[in-house]
Amino acid sequence: MKVKRILAFALAGATSLSLAACGSGATASGSGDSAGLKYADVELGTTKKDLKATITLLTPRTDMAQADYAGKGWDDYIADFNKLYPNITVKVNADTNYGDDALTRLQGGDWGDIMMIPTVDKSDLSTYFVSMGDLATMKKEINWADAWTYDDEVYGVAPDGNVLGVVYNKKVFKEAGITELPKTPADFLKALKTIKDKTDAVPLYTNYAAGWTMGAWDQYIGYGATGEDDFMNNTFLHSATAFSKYKDSDTGPYAVYKLLYDAVKDKLIEDDYSTTDWEGSKGQLNSGKIGTMFLGQWAVSQIKGAGDNADDVGYMPFPISVDGKQYATTGNDYSFGINKNQPLDNRDASMIFVKWMTEKSGYAINEGSLPGDANDDSLPDSLDDFKGVTLGSDVAAKQEDADLLNTLNSDSELAFNSGGDKRVQTIVEHAANGDESYDDLVKGWNTKWNEAQKNNNITVKE
């Protein structure tokens, strides 16, 4: 599967769809490149077979570091890697507060050799990270090559990626008599009401209390909600009415967030959203106590492994249709970045490990996600419900706009698609309390967005 800016196919009928420098003076890649190996230079099992190094990976995957993890954990992957490279020691530093800590540690320099790249300005990538290779070369090697690119150099490699959709319990839907998955917001709300009336399950579990889980809603507004690959990183950034109705009330950002507002207003969520429990919710959806949760594809494998009913856990497209067609956004998960300030042997060992995790570890298929390797056509079973849905990815922002989202987020304080959990949480709060209409919320967001655009002399289009 090669994930392009827009995939030119639908799943229907398709069979396939993230120590010391060398003292001898020898160059790292054998080509005169003293900067070290590039991703495409590495032939796994051959390149630098006897390299000795100890490297550290900083990761948010704390679950994979736990001894009782049901899936394949870090120790398992490293043991497999050491069969090929026995002299490269990989240590894992798993951080439970990764979103905040990673950026602080990045700026302080105390983070080791490899990290999952946090939210940074693309113009700063070369300050911290090694270039994996030029964009033209890397497009042949990995999917989502332009996710962490600046000046045509690629600084991040995602071992896997996700399709954005909705996790649901198949048994709950069957018990409710729902025989066809909803394709519009209205149909989805109708399905939730049916679940509430005919089963004991919570129709939609918000996961409000965890906070970070609410950020998933920001990711739905682009290609999947509009069918346009340049909406998220172009149209949206330059729109005077970014959060308002887009063409019609059933598509775009307006429709995405309104679905959440209406579900809460109609009491189709948990009884007390302030006491939701993320870890517990996985087992509850597995057992049929929860009907749906809005999370990325990455969550499917965790929820399947959280109980005895893995076969009941399904994944459906986000319920929006554009002119009768459904689209779904694919995107990279966290991407590996390599510390440019580490010794040469560490950088080379890190590049080898990154490529092994992306191409040989089986990580993507184990996680039930899309492969980061552009030459891997495997697909997880979790996408069975996406037949007939066109998959695509949001085009990266133009270089002059590479850091525009960060700028607008900072000035507007909306933190859109960048840890904006509190803004999405306010949707739940106001819908539950009935103290502010959805349209008033949207008006407030647009006002802040417009002020940020004006302050930064952004060209705005109606």
NUPA-824171 format. One record per residue (C-alpha): x, y, z. Coordinates in steps of 0.2 Angstrom, whole numbers. Example, Ala and Ser with C-alpha at 12.3 -4.5 7.8 and 13.67 -1.06 7.14 Angstrom:
2
ATOM     c1     c2     c3
ATOM     62    -22     39
ATOM     68     -5     36
***
This chain:
462
ATOM     c1     c2     c3
ATOM      0      0      0
ATOM      7     17     -5
ATOM     -3     31      4
ATOM     -3     45     -8
ATOM    -11     63     -6
ATOM    -27     55    -12
ATOM    -28     36    -14
ATOM    -35     33    -31
ATOM    -45     18    -26
ATOM    -58     13    -14
ATOM    -57     -3     -4
ATOM    -71    -11    -13
ATOM    -64    -23    -24
ATOM    -46    -19    -19
ATOM    -35    -33    -12
ATOM    -22    -21     -5
ATOM    -22     -4      0
ATOM     24     26     56
ATOM    146     29    109
ATOM    160     36     99
ATOM    162     42     81
ATOM    172     31     69
ATOM    190     33     75
ATOM    196     26     58
ATOM    190     41     48
ATOM    179     30     38
ATOM    163     38     33
ATOM    146     32     40
ATOM    138     27     23
ATOM    153     24     12
ATOM    149     38      1
ATOM    158     52      9
ATOM    143     57     20
ATOM    151     61     37
ATOM    133     65     43
ATOM    129     47     44
ATOM    117     35     37
ATOM    102     40     27
ATOM     86     29     28
ATOM     88     23     10
ATOM    106     18     13
ATOM    102      5     26
ATOM    101    -13     20
ATOM     94    -22     35
ATOM    105    -37     41
ATOM    120    -31     30
ATOM    123    -12     33
ATOM    135    -10     48
ATOM    131    -28     54
ATOM    144    -27     68
ATOM    140     -9     74
ATOM    141     -8     93
ATOM    131      6    101
ATOM    119      9    115
ATOM    104     20    111
ATOM     88     26    120
ATOM     71     28    113
ATOM     59     40    121
ATOM     41     35    118
ATOM     23     38    124
ATOM     19     19    123
ATOM     20     15    142
ATOM      8      1    139
ATOM     21     -8    129
ATOM     34     -6    142
ATOM     23    -16    155
ATOM     27    -34    159
ATOM      9    -39    158
ATOM      5    -30    141
ATOM     -6    -42    131
ATOM      2    -38    115
ATOM     20    -38    108
ATOM     30    -26    120
ATOM     46    -17    118
ATOM     56    -31    126
ATOM     49    -43    113
ATOM     53    -31     98
ATOM     71    -27    104
ATOM     74    -46    107
ATOM     69    -49     88
ATOM     80    -34     83
ATOM     95    -41     92
ATOM     94    -57     82
ATOM     99    -46     67
ATOM    110    -33     76
ATOM    116    -41     92
ATOM    128    -27     97
ATOM    115    -13     97
ATOM    108    -11    114
ATOM     91     -2    114
ATOM     84      5    130
ATOM     66     12    131
ATOM     61     27    141
ATOM     42     27    142
ATOM     34     43    148
ATOM     16     44    154
ATOM     15     63    152
ATOM     23     63    134
ATOM     13     77    127
ATOM     20     89    139
ATOM     37     81    144
ATOM     43     77    126
ATOM     44     95    120
ATOM     52    101    136
ATOM     65     87    135
ATOM     68     90    117
ATOM     72    109    120
ATOM     83    104    135
ATOM     92     91    125
ATOM     90     77    138
ATOM     80     64    128
ATOM     92     51    121
ATOM     94     45    103
ATOM     76     42     96
ATOM     60     50    100
ATOM     42     51     94
ATOM     42     69     87
ATOM     31     80     97
ATOM     22     96     91
ATOM     37    107     84
ATOM     38    120     71
ATOM     44    112     55
ATOM     57    126     52
ATOM     65    120     68
ATOM     66    101     63
ATOM     84    103     57
ATOM     89    110     74
ATOM     85     94     83
ATOM     84     80     71
ATOM     94     70     58
ATOM     88     71     40
ATOM     82     54     35
ATOM     84     59     17
ATOM     77     70      3
ATOM     58     70      0
ATOM     59     63    -17
ATOM     69     48    -11
ATOM     59     45      5
ATOM     42     45     -4
ATOM     48     29    -12
ATOM     53     22      5
ATOM     39     27     17
ATOM     21     33     18
ATOM     17     50     24
ATOM     34     56     19
ATOM     29     74     19
ATOM     22     74     37
ATOM     39     80     45
ATOM     47     88     30
ATOM     56    105     28
ATOM     66    112     13
ATOM     63     95      5
ATOM     72     85     19
ATOM     62     72     29
ATOM     65     72     47
ATOM     52     59     53
ATOM     48     41     49
ATOM     31     34     55
ATOM     31     15     58
ATOM     13     15     56
ATOM     -2     25     52
ATOM    -21     26     55
ATOM    -37     28     46
ATOM    -49     39     56
ATOM    -65     32     61
ATOM    -76     26     75
ATOM    -73     11     87
ATOM    -90      2     90
ATOM    -96    -14     97
ATOM   -104    -25     84
ATOM   -114    -35     96
ATOM   -122    -20    104
ATOM   -127    -14     86
ATOM   -135    -31     82
ATOM   -145    -31     99
ATOM   -151    -14     94
ATOM   -157    -20     77
ATOM   -145     -9     68
ATOM   -141    -18     52
ATOM   -133     -4     42
ATOM   -119      7     48
ATOM   -124     25     48
ATOM   -117     36     35
ATOM   -123     54     40
ATOM   -123     63     57
ATOM   -142     61     57
ATOM   -141     43     54
ATOM   -128     41     68
ATOM   -138     50     81
ATOM   -153     39     76
ATOM   -142     24     79
ATOM   -137     30     96
ATOM   -155     33    101
ATOM   -159     16     96
ATOM   -145      9    106
ATOM   -151     19    121
ATOM   -169     12    119
ATOM   -165     -6    116
ATOM   -149    -10    125
ATOM   -141     -7    142
ATOM   -125      0    133
ATOM   -119     18    134
ATOM   -122     24    116
ATOM   -107     36    115
ATOM    -93     36    128
ATOM    -85     53    127
ATOM    -69     49    137
ATOM    -70     67    143
ATOM    -60     66    159
ATOM    -44     59    151
ATOM    -44     75    141
ATOM    -32     70    127
ATOM    -44     57    120
ATOM    -56     72    116
ATOM    -42     78    103
ATOM    -47     65     91
ATOM    -62     76     86
ATOM    -50     88     78
ATOM    -43     76     66
ATOM    -59     71     58
ATOM    -63     88     50
ATOM    -51     87     34
ATOM    -52     75     20
ATOM    -64     63     28
ATOM    -77     77     31
ATOM    -75     86     15
ATOM    -67     75      2
ATOM    -54     88     -1
ATOM    -36     84      2
ATOM    -31    102      4
ATOM    -44    107     16
ATOM    -36    104     32
ATOM    -19    113     29
ATOM    -24    126     16
ATOM    -43    130     15
ATOM    -46    129     34
ATOM    -31    140     39
ATOM    -36    154     27
ATOM    -54    153     29
ATOM    -64    168     37
ATOM    -77    156     43
ATOM    -66    141     47
ATOM    -78    133     60
ATOM    -94    137     51
ATOM   -105    127     40
ATOM    -95    121     25
ATOM   -105    120      9
ATOM   -119    112     19
ATOM   -122    108     37
ATOM   -118     90     36
ATOM   -100     91     30
ATOM    -84     99     36
ATOM    -79    105     54
ATOM    -96    112     58
ATOM   -104     94     56
ATOM    -90     85     65
ATOM    -91     95     81
ATOM   -110     97     80
ATOM   -112     78     81
ATOM   -103     78     98
ATOM   -114     93    104
ATOM   -130     85     99
ATOM   -126     68    106
ATOM   -122     76    123
ATOM   -138     87    122
ATOM   -149     72    118
ATOM   -141     63    133
ATOM   -134     49    122
ATOM   -118     48    133
ATOM   -112     42    150
ATOM   -122     48    165
ATOM   -107     58    172
ATOM    -95     63    159
ATOM    -83     70    172
ATOM    -79     53    179
ATOM    -75     44    163
ATOM    -61     32    164
ATOM    -50     29    149
ATOM    -42     12    154
ATOM    -58      5    160
ATOM    -67     11    144
ATOM    -57     -1    134
ATOM    -64    -16    143
ATOM    -81     -9    144
ATOM    -82     -7    125
ATOM    -75    -25    123
ATOM    -88    -32    134
ATOM   -103    -22    126
ATOM   -106    -10    140
ATOM   -101      4    128
ATOM   -108      6    110
ATOM    -96     18    102
ATOM    -80     29    105
ATOM    -72     41     93
ATOM    -54     36     92
ATOM    -41     33     79
ATOM    -38     16     72
ATOM    -23     14     84
ATOM    -36     11     98
ATOM    -44     -5     90
ATOM    -30    -17     95
ATOM    -30    -10    113
ATOM    -48    -12    115
ATOM    -48    -30    107
ATOM    -35    -35    119
ATOM    -45    -28    134
ATOM    -57    -42    136
ATOM    -63    -59    130
ATOM    -73    -52    115
ATOM    -61    -46    102
ATOM    -72    -51     88
ATOM    -86    -40     94
ATOM    -75    -24     92
ATOM    -77    -16     75
ATOM    -71      0     67
ATOM    -83     10     55
ATOM    -80     26     45
ATOM    -84     43     52
ATOM   -103     46     48
ATOM   -101     60     35
ATOM   -105     58     17
ATOM   -101     71      3
ATOM   -112     70    -12
ATOM   -117     53     -7
ATOM    -99     46     -5
ATOM    -89     43     11
ATOM    -71     47     13
ATOM    -59     43     27
ATOM    -42     52     31
ATOM    -27     42     33
ATOM    -12     49     42
ATOM      4     44     51
ATOM      5     40     69
ATOM     19     47     80
ATOM     35     47     69
ATOM     53     43     74
ATOM     65     57     75
ATOM     84     54     78
ATOM     94     66     88
ATOM    107     75     77
ATOM    118     80     92
ATOM    122     62     97
ATOM    138     53     92
ATOM    139     46     74
ATOM    138     27     79
ATOM    122     31     89
ATOM    114     40     75
ATOM    118     26     63
ATOM    112     13     76
ATOM     96     23     78
ATOM     93     24     59
ATOM     95      5     58
ATOM     83      3     72
ATOM     70     15     65
ATOM     71      6     48
ATOM     69    -11     56
ATOM     54     -5     66
ATOM     46      2     51
ATOM     50    -12     38
ATOM     53    -29     47
ATOM     46    -28     65
ATOM     28    -32     61
ATOM     23    -17     72
ATOM     10    -10     61
ATOM      1    -26     58
ATOM      2    -31     76
ATOM     -6    -14     81
ATOM    -19    -16     68
ATOM    -14     -1     58
ATOM     -7      4     41
ATOM     11      1     37
ATOM     24     15     37
ATOM     33      5     23
ATOM     28     12      6
ATOM     31     -5     -1
ATOM     20    -15     11
ATOM      3    -19      4
ATOM     -4    -28     20
ATOM    -20    -22     28
ATOM    -27    -25     45
ATOM    -44    -34     47
ATOM    -50    -19     57
ATOM    -54    -10     40
ATOM    -67    -23     34
ATOM    -81    -10     37
ATOM    -72      3     25
ATOM    -77     -6      9
ATOM    -83      7     -3
ATOM    -74     21      6
ATOM    -61     31     -2
ATOM    -46     33      8
ATOM    -34     48      7
ATOM    -22     59     17
ATOM    -22     78     20
ATOM     -9     87      9
ATOM      5     95     19
ATOM      4    114     21
ATOM     14    124      8
ATOM     31    128     15
ATOM     27    146     18
ATOM     12    140     28
ATOM     22    126     37
ATOM     21    134     54
ATOM      5    144     51
ATOM     -6    132     61
ATOM      6    133     76
ATOM      5    152     75
ATOM    -14    153     74
ATOM    -16    141     88
ATOM     -4    151     99
ATOM    -13    167     95
ATOM    -30    161     96
ATOM    -27    149    110
ATOM    -39    136    102
ATOM    -25    123    100
ATOM    -33    115     86
ATOM    -27     98     82
ATOM    -13    102     94
ATOM    -18     96    112
ATOM    -34    106    111
ATOM    -43     95    123
ATOM    -51    109    133
ATOM    -59    117    118
ATOM    -67    100    113
ATOM    -72     97    132
ATOM    -81    114    132
ATOM    -93    106    118
ATOM    -98     93    131
ATOM    -99    105    145
ATOM   -110    118    136
ATOM   -121    104    128
ATOM   -124     96    144
ATOM   -128    112    154
ATOM   -138    120    140
ATOM   -130    136    144
ATOM   -123    140    126
ATOM   -129    135    109
ATOM   -118    126     97
ATOM   -119    141     85
ATOM   -113    153     98
ATOM    -98    141    102
ATOM    -94    141     83
ATOM    -95    160     82
ATOM    -83    162     97
ATOM    -70    151     89
ATOM    -71    160     72
ATOM    -69    177     81
ATOM    -53    171     90
ATOM    -47    163     73
ATOM    -50    179     64
ATOM    -41    189     76
ATOM    -26    178     75
ATOM    -26    178     56
ATOM    -27    197     56
ATOM    -13    199     69
ATOM     -2    188     58
ATOM     -7    197     41
ATOM    -14    180     34
ATOM    -23    181     18
ATOM    -41    176     21
ATOM    -54    170     10
ATOM    -72    169     13
***
